[in-house]
Amino acid sequence: MPALSDQIQSIRVDEMRWGYILHRGANSQPNDVMPLVATFFSVAFGIAALATWMIPGVMFNGAAVGIKLALSTAMVAGTVGLRRYSRRTGYASVEIDIFKREVREIVTRCSGKAHVVSRYQFPDIGGVFIRRSRSNGDASLVLRYKKTSIGTEIASGSLWEMEALRDRIGHDLLSNRP
């Protein structure tokens, strides 16, 4: 039987000693341009907020203080928002850990730090199913939480690739139940 990574081309599957990692997109690389642009504008907004208080001639003018306060508050809010965005962007992956019997959604930031978004124990997963697209031949692989209708999409690609991935994850879930 060929390896799962040989069968699936739309997502990258990295085999690990503890399980495997599903990277969304075959070349799953983070978008490095947008965090850099957000960082640039956050620094620019911070400098502009400081510079509004240093305008000569109106530095201590009572009529301009309200306008400068509102303008610098808006710029500081922009600085904080853009800085948060630039630090939190990255690319998503799903880790299937067979030893710990859990599925983790991970976002790896551009700095290289990984952040766990959600964690599901194998007994908490009610099923793995395929949601087909109506417009084209693509499909999505969805994990269902317990016996609810709450589902988390973990991969998307062609129907036959998602069937191979569903079979592998389903086998791992069933064989590792307590």
Salt bridges, closest charged atoms under 4 A:
ASP14 OD2 - ARG12 NH2 3.41
ASP14 OD2 - HIS23 NE2 2.88
GLU15 OE2 - ARG168 NH1 3.06
GLU95 OE1 - ARG104 NH2 2.78
ASP97 OD2 - ARG104 NH1 3.09
GLU102 OE2 - ARG104 NH1 2.47
GLU102 OE2 - ARG119 NH1 3.48
GLU105 OE2 - ARG24 NH2 3.91
ASP124 OD1 - LYS146 NZ 3.89
ASP167 OD1 - ARG166 NH2 3.35
ASP172 OD2 - ARG168 NE 3.58
ASP172 OD1 - HIS171 ND1 3.70
